[in-house]
Amino acid sequence: MGIRLDRIGDKWSMLVIAVLEAGPMRYTDLQREVPGISQRMLTLTVRQLQQDGLVTRTAYAEVPPRVEYALTPLGRSLHQIVTSLITWVADHSQIREHRARTATAT
């Protein structure tokens, strides 16, 4: 299998894909829009998404240097699925409740 499901199905990848649908973003804007992501995790996530062909990284020869990340057509085709999954999770808070009950029971 080319793209591994764990790479595109993890929390950070899905959130980055969802945020980039708005258009190209600089690294700092992307970090601001993805709540809770560390600098290291964002770097790893965009690198993996780029390796999988879902995100492009464009460096502009300016002073100071500017880099933007954007969804590729392949990444855009995944966006609707990712958004549906994020919405489903947000609408089903009982998952957290079940986890909390299970954690306190053990």
N, C-alpha and C positions, 0 to 999 in steps of 0.2 A: 504494500500500500504506500503510495507516494507521500502524502501529508498524513502525519499521525494525528489521530483524533485528540490525544492529550495535549498536543501543541496548539490546536485551534480551539479546543474546548475549555481551556483553562480560563479562570476568572479574568486575568489581566489581558489576555489576548482578545477576549470577547469585548471587554470595555474599550480597549484601544480601537478595535474595528468599529464599534458603535460611535465613538467620538469622531473618528476620522471621516465618517460619512458627511460631516458638515463641510469638508474640504481640506486642503492641505494645511498642516499646522507645523509650527516650529516646536522644537523639543520642549521648551519651557511652557508653552501654551498647552501642549499635550499633557505634560505633568500636572498642570493646574486643573485640567478637565477630567483627569482620572483620579478620583479621590482615594487617598491612602496608598498610592503606589510609590515605592521608593525609587530613587534615581537609578540604582543598580538594576532593579526589577524592570523598570521602563526600558533601560538600555538593552537588557536581555530580550525582552518581549518584542521590541521593534526589530531587533536583529533577527530573531527567529521568524517573525512575520515576513521580513524582507527575504530571508533565505527560502521561504515557502512560496514566494511570489505573490503575496497578499498585500504588501506595502512597498512603496518605492521611497528611496531616500535621495533627495536632490540637494547637492551642495552648490551654492552660488559663490562665485569668485568676487566677493565684496569685502570691504573692510568696515566693520568687523564681519567675519565669515557668517553666512546664513545657511542653515540646513532646514529643509522642510520634508515632512513625511506625508504621504498621501496613499489612499487605497488604489490598488490596481483594478482593472476590470474584474479580475478573479476575486479580489477582496470585496469589491462592491456587490458581486453576486452572492457573497456569504452574508452580507450585512442584514438582509431581511430575516434570515434564519437566526442570526445572533440576537437581533432586536427582539424577536419573538420569544427566544429563550430567556433573555433578561427580564422581559415583561412578565413571563410566566413565573419566574422565581420571585419577583417583586410582589406579585399577586397572591403568592402562597406562603405567607409568613409562618404557617403552621409547621413548615419544615424546621425552622429554628426552634420552635416550641418542642417538637418531637426530639430534636437533638439535645436540648436542655434537659428534658425529662430522662432521656436515656443516660446522659452523663451523670446525673445526680443519683440514678438508680444503681449504678455500678460502683 
